[in-house]
Amino acid sequence: MYKHLSLVSLFVLMALCGLGCGVTPSPNDDDAADDDDAADDDDDATDDDDATDDDDATDDDDDAVEACVDDWAEENDDLESAVTVGWDPVESLVACDEDLDFFQFTVTQADTLYLGVFFEHDAGDIDIAILDGEGFSLGSGASATDNEFVEATLDPGTYFVEVGLYPGDEAQGNAYSLDLNVGTPLDCPTDPLEPNDSQATASMPAMGVNDGLHICPLDADYYSVSGSNGETIDVALSFEHLEGDIDLRLLNASGETLAYSNSQSNSESVSFTLSESADLTIMVSLWSESGSVSGNPYSMTVSSISP
């Protein structure tokens, strides 16, 4: 019996020693491979919150580029699928990256066509063109400002409008509207000295300040002034450059430029001294369109200094 008790004690001692006497732990011990530090541990595992499917991953919504959504006129991606338009404004259009839009229209008699596409340049640089039936350009607009305008003299027939994002622009798409008109420029406020759309139809301004004038896209204003030998003619324009970039020229009877002003400010001015008596023409034009209204209001001051 004494011997039996010794064996029992031995087994007890062995068991106790196995808990802390250098005995190799069993596979299900807390320090085993499935412990908190194991490969499937929530803190360090590959499916952790810092893993590739985390909020910082490449498919994160914060960094994703929003796709361009097609407009109602799609699919109008070539001449064959061009959407027919008339003379009313066409709204709710979208120019998408690498996806040109085409529209077709018909003119019944020879006349000048005016095309305007209206958009915000900061949201995407849109360029436009008028094409003939073979796809050759008859006029284009590719400025770096809001909106684009083109005019072209057309014979009777069917023609096309091409609209697209500039290939180097980072935008995925930009909303725009389109307007066509034949014979007269697009809807733009007129002023009391219209029509004065050519050197031949130049109007006569008052000496001093002429208020309430308005320059329109593709519609330069011409004014006639006369001077004698030795007389200096001064012309100054005042306007808001953010509404549109206005340029100023002084022409001789042959249409040659005698003086010009094309700054990036809210005013333009020219001065010219005559070497003989002559009729001169003041030409005011809109270099680029921007702002909230079509064209740009301006005032003009005309003065002369005798020798």
NUFIVEX-814526 format. One record per atom (N, C-alpha, C): residue in three letters; x, y, z. Coordinates in steps of 0.1 Angstrom, whole numbers, padded with zeros to 4 digits, always signed. Example, Ala and Ser with C-alpha at 12.3 -4.5 7.8 and 13.67 -1.06 7.14 Angstrom:
<torlums>
Ala+0132-0057+0078;Ala+0123-0045+0078;Ala+0132-0033+0078;Ser+0128-0022+0071;Ser+0137-0011+0071;Ser+0129+0000+0079;
</torlums>
This chain:
<torlums>
Met+0008-0012+0000;Met+0000+0000+0000;Met+0009+0012+0000;Tyr+0020+0012+0007;Tyr+0029+0024+0008;Tyr+0035+0026-0006;Lys+0038+0015-0012;Lys+0044+0016-0026;Lys+0033+0022-0035;His+0021+0018-0034;His+0010+0024-0042;His+0009+0039-0041;Leu+0009+0043-0028;Leu+0008+0058-0025;Leu+0020+0065-0032;Ser+0031+0060-0032;Ser+0043+0067-0038;Ser+0041+0068-0053;Leu+0035+0059-0059;Leu+0032+0060-0074;Leu+0022+0071-0076;Val+0012+0071-0068;Val+0002+0081-0069;Val+0008+0095-0068;Ser+0016+0096-0057;Ser+0023+0109-0055;Ser+0032+0113-0067;Leu+0038+0103-0072;Leu+0047+0106-0084;Leu+0039+0111-0096;Phe+0027+0105-0098;Phe+0019+0110-0109;Phe+0014+0124-0107;Val+0011+0127-0094;Val+0006+0140-0090;Val+0017+0150-0093;Leu+0029+0147-0088;Leu+0041+0156-0090;Leu+0044+0158-0105;Met+0043+0147-0113;Met+0045+0149-0127;Met+0035+0158-0134;Ala+0022+0157-0129;Ala+0012+0165-0135;Ala+0014+0180-0131;Leu+0018+0182-0118;Leu+0020+0196-0114;Leu+0032+0202-0121;Cys+0043+0194-0123;Cys+0055+0198-0130;Cys+0052+0202-0144;Gly+0042+0195-0150;Gly+0039+0197-0164;Gly+0033+0211-0166;Leu+0028+0217-0156;Leu+0022+0230-0157;Leu+0033+0241-0157;Gly+0044+0239-0152;Gly+0054+0250-0151;Gly+0068+0245-0150;Cys+0071+0233-0154;Cys+0085+0228-0152;Cys+0092+0225-0165;Gly+0088+0233-0176;Gly+0095+0231-0189;Gly+0089+0221-0198;Val+0077+0216-0194;Val+0071+0206-0203;Val+0065+0213-0215;Thr+0066+0208-0226;Thr+0061+0214-0239;Thr+0046+0215-0238;Pro+0040+0228-0241;Pro+0026+0230-0239;Pro+0018+0222-0250;Ser+0006+0219-0247;Ser-0002+0212-0256;Ser-0007+0222-0267;Pro-0012+0216-0279;Pro-0015+0224-0290;Pro-0026+0234-0287;Asn-0035+0232-0277;Asn-0046+0241-0275;Asn-0043+0251-0264;Asp-0030+0252-0260;Asp-0026+0261-0250;Asp-0028+0276-0254;Asp-0029+0285-0245;Asp-0031+0299-0249;Asp-0020+0305-0257;Asp-0008+0299-0256;Asp+0004+0304-0263;Asp+0006+0297-0277;Ala-0004+0289-0280;Ala-0003+0282-0293;Ala-0006+0290-0305;Ala-0006+0284-0317;Ala-0007+0292-0329;Ala-0021+0298-0331;Asp-0031+0293-0323;Asp-0044+0300-0324;Asp-0046+0310-0313;Asp-0035+0314-0307;Asp-0036+0324-0296;Asp-0039+0338-0302;Asp-0041+0348-0293;Asp-0044+0362-0298;Asp-0034+0367-0307;Asp-0021+0362-0307;Asp-0011+0367-0315;Asp-0009+0359-0328;Ala-0018+0349-0330;Ala-0017+0340-0342;Ala-0021+0347-0354;Ala-0019+0340-0366;Ala-0021+0346-0379;Ala-0035+0350-0381;Asp-0045+0343-0374;Asp-0059+0347-0375;Asp-0064+0356-0364;Asp-0054+0362-0357;Asp-0058+0371-0346;Asp-0064+0384-0352;Asp-0075+0389-0346;Asp-0082+0400-0351;Asp-0073+0412-0352;Asp-0063+0413-0342;Asp-0055+0425-0342;Asp-0045+0427-0353;Asp-0039+0415-0356;Asp-0028+0416-0366;Asp-0030+0409-0379;Ala-0041+0402-0380;Ala-0044+0394-0392;Ala-0045+0402-0405;Thr-0044+0394-0416;Thr-0045+0401-0429;Thr-0059+0406-0432;Asp-0069+0402-0424;Asp-0082+0407-0427;Asp-0085+0418-0417;Asp-0075+0424-0411;Asp-0077+0434-0401;Asp-0082+0447-0407;Asp-0086+0457-0399;Asp-0091+0469-0404;Asp-0081+0477-0412;Asp-0068+0474-0411;Asp-0058+0481-0419;Asp-0055+0473-0431;Ala-0062+0463-0434;Ala-0059+0454-0446;Ala-0063+0461-0459;Thr-0061+0454-0470;Thr-0063+0461-0483;Thr-0077+0464-0486;Asp-0087+0458-0478;Asp-0101+0462-0480;Asp-0105+0472-0471;Asp-0096+0479-0464;Asp-0099+0489-0455;Asp-0104+0502-0462;Asp-0107+0512-0454;Asp-0112+0525-0459;Asp-0101+0532-0467;Asp-0088+0528-0465;Asp-0077+0535-0472;Asp-0073+0527-0484;Ala-0081+0517-0488;Ala-0077+0508-0499;Ala-0080+0516-0512;Thr-0076+0509-0523;Thr-0077+0516-0536;Thr-0091+0517-0540;Asp-0101+0509-0535;Asp-0115+0511-0538;Asp-0122+0520-0529;Asp-0115+0528-0521;Asp-0122+0537-0512;Asp-0130+0547-0519;Asp-0142+0549-0515;Asp-0151+0559-0521;Asp-0146+0573-0521;Asp-0138+0576-0511;Asp-0133+0590-0510;Asp-0124+0593-0522;Asp-0116+0584-0527;Asp-0106+0586-0537;Asp-0111+0582-0551;Ala-0123+0576-0552;Ala-0128+0571-0565;Ala-0131+0583-0574;Val-0129+0582-0587;Val-0133+0592-0597;Val-0147+0589-0601;Glu-0156+0599-0600;Glu-0170+0598-0603;Glu-0171+0596-0618;Ala-0178+0586-0623;Ala-0179+0584-0637;Ala-0189+0594-0643;Cys-0187+0597-0656;Cys-0195+0606-0663;Cys-0208+0599-0667;Val-0220+0605-0665;Val-0233+0599-0668;Val-0238+0604-0681;Asp-0241+0595-0690;Asp-0246+0599-0703;Asp-0259+0608-0703;Asp-0260+0616-0712;Asp-0272+0625-0713;Asp-0283+0618-0722;Trp-0294+0625-0723;Trp-0306+0620-0731;Trp-0303+0618-0746;Ala-0292+0625-0751;Ala-0290+0625-0765;Ala-0281+0613-0770;Glu-0275+0606-0760;Glu-0267+0594-0764;Glu-0276+0583-0769;Glu-0270+0575-0778;Glu-0257+0575-0783;Glu-0256+0583-0796;Asn-0249+0595-0795;Asn-0247+0603-0806;Asn-0232+0606-0808;Asp-0224+0595-0810;Asp-0210+0595-0809;Asp-0203+0597-0823;Asp-0211+0598-0834;Asp-0204+0600-0847;Asp-0215+0607-0856;Leu-0211+0610-0868;Leu-0220+0617-0878;Leu-0232+0609-0881;Glu-0231+0595-0882;Glu-0242+0587-0885;Glu-0252+0587-0874;Ser-0248+0588-0862;Ser-0258+0588-0851;Ser-0261+0602-0845;Ala-0258+0612-0852;Ala-0260+0626-0848;Ala-0275+0628-0845;Val-0278+0636-0834;Val-0291+0639-0830;Val-0295+0652-0838;Thr-0307+0652-0844;Thr-0312+0664-0851;Thr-0317+0675-0841;Val-0312+0687-0843;Val-0317+0698-0835;Val-0322+0709-0844;Gly-0330+0718-0838;Gly-0336+0729-0845;Gly-0330+0742-0840;Trp-0339+0753-0839;Trp-0334+0766-0836;Trp-0338+0770-0821;Asp-0343+0761-0814;Asp-0345+0763-0799;Asp-0333+0758-0791;Pro-0330+0765-0780;Pro-0319+0760-0772;Pro-0321+0745-0768;Val-0309+0738-0768;Val-0309+0724-0764;Val-0303+0723-0750;Glu-0310+0718-0740;Glu-0305+0718-0727;Glu-0302+0704-0722;Ser-0296+0703-0710;Ser-0294+0691-0702;Ser-0284+0681-0710;Leu-0274+0687-0715;Leu-0264+0679-0723;Leu-0251+0677-0714;Val-0244+0666-0717;Val-0232+0663-0709;Val-0221+0659-0719;Ala-0209+0665-0718;Ala-0198+0661-0726;Ala-0189+0652-0717;Cys-0187+0640-0721;Cys-0179+0630-0713;Cys-0165+0628-0720;Asp-0156+0625-0711;Asp-0142+0623-0716;Asp-0141+0612-0727;Glu-0134+0614-0737;Glu-0132+0605-0748;Glu-0146+0600-0754;Asp-0156+0609-0755;Asp-0169+0606-0760;Asp-0175+0618-0767;Leu-0172+0620-0780;Leu-0177+0632-0787;Leu-0192+0631-0789;Asp-0198+0643-0789;Asp-0212+0644-0791;Asp-0214+0651-0805;Phe-0224+0646-0813;Phe-0227+0651-0826;Phe-0241+0654-0827;Phe-0244+0666-0834;Phe-0258+0671-0836;Phe-0258+0675-0851;Gln-0270+0673-0857;Gln-0271+0678-0871;Gln-0283+0688-0872;Phe-0281+0697-0882;Phe-0291+0707-0885;Phe-0291+0710-0900;Thr-0302+0716-0904;Thr-0304+0719-0919;Thr-0307+0734-0920;Val-0300+0740-0930;Val-0303+0754-0934;Val-0309+0754-0948;Thr-0319+0762-0950;Thr-0326+0762-0963;Thr-0322+0772-0973;Gln-0314+0782-0968;Gln-0309+0792-0977;Gln-0295+0797-0972;Ala-0287+0803-0981;Ala-0274+0807-0977;Ala-0275+0818-0967;Asp-0268+0816-0956;Asp-0268+0826-0945;Asp-0257+0823-0935;Thr-0255+0832-0926;Thr-0245+0830-0915;Thr-0251+0823-0903;Leu-0245+0812-0899;Leu-0249+0805-0888;Leu-0241+0809-0875;Tyr-0248+0810-0864;Tyr-0242+0814-0852;Tyr-0244+0802-0842;Leu-0233+0796-0837;Leu-0234+0785-0827;Leu-0228+0789-0814;Gly-0235+0786-0803;Gly-0230+0789-0790;Gly-0232+0776-0781;Val-0222+0773-0774;Val-0222+0762-0764;Val-0219+0768-0750;Phe-0228+0766-0741;Phe-0226+0773-0728;Phe-0223+0764-0717;Phe-0212+0767-0709;Phe-0208+0758-0698;Phe-0198+0766-0689;Glu-0194+0759-0678;Glu-0185+0765-0669;Glu-0171+0759-0672;His-0161+0767-0676;His-0148+0761-0680;His-0141+0754-0668;Asp-0143+0759-0656;Asp-0136+0753-0645;Asp-0141+0738-0642;Ala-0153+0735-0647;Ala-0158+0721-0646;Ala-0153+0712-0657;Gly-0147+0717-0667;Gly-0142+0709-0679;Gly-0141+0718-0691;Asp-0130+0717-0698;Asp-0128+0725-0710;Asp-0135+0719-0722;Ile-0145+0725-0727;Ile-0153+0720-0739;Ile-0149+0727-0751;Asp-0146+0720-0762;Asp-0144+0726-0775;Asp-0155+0722-0785;Ile-0157+0731-0795;Ile-0168+0728-0805;Ile-0163+0731-0819;Ala-0171+0725-0828;Ala-0168+0728-0843;Ala-0181+0726-0851;Ile-0181+0733-0862;Ile-0192+0731-0872;Ile-0186+0723-0883;Leu-0192+0712-0887;Leu-0187+0703-0897;Leu-0196+0703-0909;Asp-0190+0700-0921;Asp-0199+0698-0933;Asp-0202+0683-0933;Gly-0209+0679-0944;Gly-0214+0665-0945;Gly-0203+0654-0945;Glu-0191+0659-0949;Glu-0179+0649-0949;Glu-0171+0649-0936;Gly-0175+0658-0927;Gly-0168+0659-0914;Gly-0157+0669-0914;Phe-0156+0677-0924;Phe-0145+0687-0924;Phe-0150+0700-0916;Ser-0141+0706-0909;Ser-0144+0717-0900;Ser-0146+0730-0909;Leu-0157+0737-0905;Leu-0160+0750-0912;Leu-0158+0761-0902;Gly-0155+0758-0890;Gly-0152+0768-0879;Gly-0152+0761-0866;Ser-0144+0766-0857;Ser-0143+0759-0844;Ser-0141+0769-0833;Gly-0143+0765-0820;Gly-0141+0773-0808;Gly-0134+0765-0798;Ala-0122+0770-0794;Ala-0114+0762-0784;Ala-0106+0772-0775;Ser-0114+0780-0768;Ser-0107+0790-0759;Ser-0105+0783-0745;Ala-0100+0791-0736;Ala-0098+0786-0722;Ala-0107+0794-0713;Thr-0119+0797-0717;Thr-0128+0805-0709;Thr-0142+0798-0709;Asp-0151+0803-0701;Asp-0165+0798-0702;Asp-0171+0800-0716;Asn-0178+0790-0721;Asn-0186+0791-0733;Asn-0177+0791-0745;Glu-0183+0787-0756;Glu-0176+0787-0769;Glu-0186+0792-0780;Phe-0181+0800-0789;Phe-0189+0805-0800;Phe-0183+0804-0813;Val-0191+0801-0824;Val-0185+0799-0837;Val-0196+0805-0847;Glu-0191+0811-0857;Glu-0200+0815-0868;Glu-0194+0810-0881;Ala-0203+0807-0891;Ala-0199+0802-0904;Ala-0209+0806-0914;Thr-0205+0810-0926;Thr-0214+0813-0937;Thr-0217+0800-0944;Leu-0229+0796-0945;Leu-0233+0782-0950;Leu-0242+0784-0962;Asp-0241+0775-0971;Asp-0250+0773-0982;Asp-0261+0763-0978;Pro-0272+0763-0985;Pro-0283+0753-0981;Pro-0277+0739-0980;Gly-0282+0732-0970;Gly-0277+0718-0968;Gly-0278+0714-0953;Thr-0273+0702-0951;Thr-0272+0696-0937;Thr-0258+0697-0932;Tyr-0257+0701-0919;Tyr-0244+0703-0913;Tyr-0244+0697-0899;Phe-0232+0697-0893;Phe-0231+0690-0880;Phe-0224+0699-0870;Val-0227+0697-0857;Val-0220+0703-0846;Val-0213+0692-0839;Glu-0200+0694-0836;Glu-0192+0685-0828;Glu-0189+0691-0815;Val-0191+0684-0804;Val-0188+0689-0790;Val-0180+0679-0783;Gly-0170+0683-0776;Gly-0162+0673-0768;Gly-0153+0680-0758;Leu-0149+0672-0748;Leu-0139+0677-0738;Leu-0125+0678-0744;Tyr-0118+0688-0741;Tyr-0104+0689-0746;Tyr-0097+0677-0741;Pro-0089+0670-0749;Pro-0083+0657-0746;Pro-0074+0658-0734;Gly-0067+0670-0731;Gly-0058+0671-0720;Gly-0065+0675-0707;Asp-0078+0677-0707;Asp-0085+0681-0695;Asp-0086+0669-0685;Glu-0085+0671-0672;Glu-0086+0661-0662;Glu-0101+0657-0659;Ala-0110+0666-0663;Ala-0124+0663-0659;Ala-0130+0651-0666;Gln-0139+0644-0659;Gln-0145+0632-0665;Gln-0157+0636-0674;Gly-0163+0648-0671;Gly-0174+0653-0679;Gly-0178+0667-0674;Asn-0187+0673-0683;Asn-0191+0687-0679;Asn-0205+0689-0686;Ala-0214+0695-0679;Ala-0227+0698-0684;Ala-0227+0710-0693;Tyr-0235+0710-0704;Tyr-0236+0722-0713;Tyr-0249+0723-0719;Ser-0252+0734-0725;Ser-0264+0736-0734;Ser-0259+0742-0747;Leu-0267+0740-0757;Leu-0263+0744-0771;Leu-0274+0752-0777;Asp-0270+0762-0785;Asp-0279+0771-0792;Asp-0274+0774-0806;Leu-0284+0774-0815;Leu-0281+0778-0829;Leu-0290+0789-0834;Asn-0285+0798-0842;Asn-0293+0808-0848;Asn-0288+0811-0862;Val-0297+0815-0871;Val-0293+0818-0885;Val-0296+0833-0887;Gly-0287+0840-0893;Gly-0289+0854-0897;Gly-0286+0864-0887;Thr-0289+0862-0874;Thr-0286+0872-0864;Thr-0278+0864-0853;Pro-0269+0872-0845;Pro-0262+0865-0834;Pro-0271+0860-0824;Leu-0266+0851-0816;Leu-0274+0845-0805;Leu-0279+0856-0795;Asp-0290+0852-0788;Asp-0297+0861-0779;Asp-0287+0869-0770;Cys-0286+0882-0772;Cys-0277+0890-0765;Cys-0283+0904-0765;Pro-0283+0911-0753;Pro-0289+0925-0753;Pro-0283+0934-0763;Thr-0292+0942-0769;Thr-0287+0952-0779;Thr-0286+0965-0772;Asp-0280+0975-0779;Asp-0279+0988-0773;Asp-0284+0999-0783;Pro-0285+1011-0779;Pro-0291+1021-0788;Pro-0284+1024-0801;Leu-0271+1021-0802;Leu-0263+1024-0814;Leu-0263+1012-0823;Glu-0270+1001-0820;Glu-0271+0990-0830;Glu-0281+0993-0840;Pro-0281+0987-0853;Pro-0270+0978-0857;Pro-0258+0985-0862;Asn-0246+0981-0857;Asn-0234+0987-0862;Asn-0223+0976-0862;Asp-0227+0966-0871;Asp-0219+0953-0871;Asp-0208+0952-0881;Ser-0205+0963-0888;Ser-0195+0963-0898;Ser-0190+0977-0899;Gln-0178+0979-0906;Gln-0173+0992-0908;Gln-0182+1001-0917;Ala-0189+0994-0926;Ala-0198+1001-0935;Ala-0211+1006-0928;Thr-0214+0999-0917;Thr-0227+1003-0910;Thr-0223+1010-0896;Ala-0211+1015-0895;Ala-0206+1021-0883;Ala-0216+1032-0878;Ser-0219+1033-0865;Ser-0227+1043-0860;Ser-0219+1055-0855;Met-0225+1067-0853;Met-0218+1079-0849;Met-0220+1081-0834;Pro-0209+1079-0826;Pro-0211+1081-0812;Pro-0210+1096-0808;Ala-0215+1099-0796;Ala-0214+1113-0791;Ala-0200+1115-0786;Met-0195+1128-0788;Met-0182+1131-0781;Met-0185+1132-0766;Gly-0176+1125-0759;Gly-0178+1124-0744;Gly-0182+1110-0741;Val-0190+1108-0730;Val-0193+1095-0725;Val-0205+1089-0732;Asn-0204+1077-0737;Asn-0215+1069-0743;Asn-0218+1057-0734;Asp-0229+1058-0726;Asp-0233+1047-0717;Asp-0243+1038-0723;Gly-0245+1026-0716;Gly-0255+1017-0720;Gly-0252+1009-0733;Leu-0239+1007-0736;Leu-0235+0999-0748;Leu-0233+0984-0743;His-0234+0975-0753;His-0233+0961-0750;His-0226+0954-0762;Ile-0215+0947-0759;Ile-0208+0939-0769;Ile-0213+0925-0768;Cys-0215+0918-0780;Cys-0221+0905-0780;Cys-0211+0895-0787;Pro-0211+0882-0784;Pro-0202+0873-0791;Pro-0204+0873-0806;Leu-0193+0873-0813;Leu-0194+0872-0828;Leu-0201+0884-0834;Asp-0201+0895-0827;Asp-0208+0907-0832;Asp-0201+0920-0827;Ala-0190+0923-0834;Ala-0182+0935-0831;Ala-0191+0947-0833;Asp-0187+0958-0826;Asp-0194+0971-0827;Asp-0184+0981-0834;Tyr-0190+0988-0844;Tyr-0182+0998-0851;Tyr-0187+1012-0850;Tyr-0178+1022-0848;Tyr-0182+1036-0846;Tyr-0174+1044-0855;Ser-0180+1055-0860;Ser-0172+1064-0870;Ser-0169+1077-0863;Val-0156+1081-0864;Val-0152+1094-0859;Val-0144+1101-0870;Ser-0143+1114-0870;Ser-0135+1122-0880;Ser-0126+1131-0872;Gly-0115+1134-0879;Gly-0105+1143-0873;Gly-0098+1150-0884;Ser-0091+1161-0880;Ser-0084+1170-0889;Ser-0069+1168-0887;Asn-0061+1174-0896;Asn-0046+1173-0895;Asn-0041+1177-0882;Gly-0033+1169-0875;Gly-0027+1172-0862;Gly-0036+1170-0850;Glu-0049+1166-0853;Glu-0058+1163-0842;Glu-0056+1149-0836;Thr-0057+1148-0823;Thr-0055+1135-0816;Thr-0069+1130-0812;Ile-0071+1118-0815;Ile-0084+1111-0812;Ile-0081+1101-0800;Asp-0088+1103-0789;Asp-0087+1094-0778;Asp-0100+1086-0776;Val-0099+1073-0774;Val-0110+1065-0771;Val-0107+1056-0759;Ala-0117+1055-0749;Ala-0115+1047-0737;Ala-0128+1039-0735;Leu-0126+1027-0731;Leu-0137+1018-0727;Leu-0136+1014-0713;Ser-0148+1013-0706;Ser-0148+1009-0692;Ser-0158+0997-0691;Phe-0154+0986-0684;Phe-0163+0974-0683;Phe-0158+0965-0672;Glu-0165+0954-0670;Glu-0160+0944-0660;Glu-0154+0933-0668;His-0141+0931-0666;His-0134+0921-0674;His-0139+0907-0671;Leu-0143+0904-0658;Leu-0148+0891-0655;Leu-0161+0887-0663;Glu-0168+0897-0668;Glu-0180+0894-0676;Glu-0176+0891-0691;Gly-0164+0894-0695;Gly-0159+0892-0708;Gly-0148+0901-0712;Asp-0138+0895-0720;Asp-0126+0903-0723;Asp-0129+0911-0736;Ile-0130+0924-0734;Ile-0132+0933-0746;Ile-0119+0939-0751;Asp-0118+0940-0764;Asp-0106+0946-0771;Asp-0111+0958-0779;Leu-0101+0967-0781;Leu-0104+0979-0788;Leu-0094+0982-0799;Arg-0099+0986-0811;Arg-0090+0990-0822;Arg-0095+1003-0828;Leu-0085+1010-0834;Leu-0088+1022-0842;Leu-0083+1019-0856;Leu-0093+1020-0866;Leu-0090+1016-0880;Leu-0090+1028-0889;Asn-0082+1027-0900;Asn-0084+1037-0911;Asn-0095+1033-0920;Ala-0096+1041-0931;Ala-0107+1038-0940;Ala-0106+1025-0947;Ser-0094+1020-0948;Ser-0092+1007-0955;Ser-0093+0995-0945;Gly-0096+0998-0932;Gly-0097+0987-0923;Gly-0084+0983-0916;Glu-0073+0990-0919;Glu-0060+0987-0913;Glu-0060+0993-0899;Thr-0053+0986-0890;Thr-0053+0990-0876;Thr-0042+1001-0874;Leu-0047+1012-0868;Leu-0038+1023-0865;Leu-0033+1023-0850;Ala-0042+1018-0841;Ala-0039+1016-0827;Ala-0048+1006-0821;Tyr-0043+0999-0811;Tyr-0051+0988-0805;Tyr-0048+0987-0790;Ser-0057+0981-0783;Ser-0056+0979-0768;Ser-0062+0966-0765;Asn-0055+0956-0759;Asn-0060+0943-0756;Asn-0055+0938-0742;Ser-0057+0946-0732;Ser-0052+0942-0719;Ser-0061+0932-0712;Gln-0057+0928-0700;Gln-0065+0919-0692;Gln-0072+0926-0680;Ser-0075+0939-0682;Ser-0080+0947-0671;Ser-0095+0951-0674;Asn-0100+0960-0666;Asn-0114+0965-0667;Asn-0115+0977-0677;Ser-0105+0980-0684;Ser-0105+0992-0693;Ser-0096+0989-0705;Glu-0099+0996-0716;Glu-0090+0996-0728;Glu-0090+1011-0733;Ser-0079+1015-0739;Ser-0079+1029-0744;Ser-0069+1029-0756;Val-0071+1038-0765;Val-0062+1040-0776;Val-0062+1055-0779;Ser-0051+1060-0785;Ser-0049+1074-0789;Ser-0041+1074-0802;Phe-0046+1083-0811;Phe-0039+1084-0824;Phe-0040+1099-0829;Thr-0028+1103-0834;Thr-0028+1117-0839;Thr-0027+1116-0854;Leu-0037+1124-0860;Leu-0038+1124-0875;Leu-0027+1132-0882;Ser-0022+1127-0893;Ser-0013+1135-0901;Ser-0020+1142-0912;Glu-0033+1139-0914;Glu-0041+1146-0923;Glu-0056+1144-0919;Ser-0065+1151-0925;Ser-0079+1149-0921;Ser-0083+1136-0926;Ala-0091+1129-0918;Ala-0095+1115-0922;Ala-0107+1111-0914;Asp-0114+1101-0919;Asp-0124+1094-0912;Asp-0118+1081-0906;Leu-0121+1079-0893;Leu-0116+1067-0886;Leu-0127+1059-0881;Thr-0124+1046-0878;Thr-0134+1037-0873;Thr-0130+1031-0860;Ile-0138+1032-0849;Ile-0135+1025-0837;Ile-0142+1011-0837;Met-0134+1001-0834;Met-0139+0987-0834;Met-0138+0982-0820;Val-0149+0977-0815;Val-0150+0971-0802;Val-0154+0956-0804;Ser-0146+0947-0798;Ser-0149+0933-0800;Ser-0148+0925-0787;Leu-0155+0914-0786;Leu-0154+0905-0775;Leu-0144+0894-0777;Trp-0133+0894-0771;Trp-0122+0884-0773;Trp-0127+0871-0767;Ser-0132+0871-0755;Ser-0137+0859-0749;Ser-0149+0861-0740;Glu-0157+0851-0739;Glu-0170+0853-0732;Glu-0169+0846-0719;Ser-0175+0853-0708;Ser-0175+0847-0695;Ser-0186+0854-0687;Gly-0188+0850-0675;Gly-0198+0858-0666;Gly-0212+0852-0668;Ser-0221+0860-0662;Ser-0235+0855-0661;Ser-0244+0859-0672;Val-0240+0868-0681;Val-0249+0872-0692;Val-0242+0870-0705;Ser-0249+0870-0716;Ser-0243+0869-0729;Ser-0237+0882-0733;Gly-0225+0882-0737;Gly-0218+0895-0740;Gly-0213+0902-0727;Asn-0211+0915-0729;Asn-0206+0923-0718;Asn-0210+0938-0720;Pro-0216+0944-0710;Pro-0219+0958-0710;Pro-0206+0967-0710;Tyr-0207+0979-0716;Tyr-0195+0987-0715;Tyr-0199+1002-0717;Ser-0191+1011-0714;Ser-0193+1025-0717;Ser-0180+1029-0725;Met-0182+1039-0734;Met-0172+1044-0742;Met-0171+1059-0742;Thr-0159+1064-0740;Thr-0156+1079-0739;Thr-0147+1082-0751;Val-0152+1092-0759;Val-0146+1096-0771;Val-0142+1111-0770;Ser-0130+1114-0772;Ser-0125+1128-0771;Ser-0115+1132-0781;Ser-0113+1144-0784;Ser-0103+1149-0793;Ser-0095+1161-0788;Ile-0082+1161-0792;Ile-0074+1172-0788;Ile-0069+1179-0800;Ser-0072+1192-0802;Ser-0067+1199-0814;Ser-0053+1203-0812;Pro-0046+1205-0823;Pro-0031+1208-0823;Pro-0029+1222-0818;
</torlums>
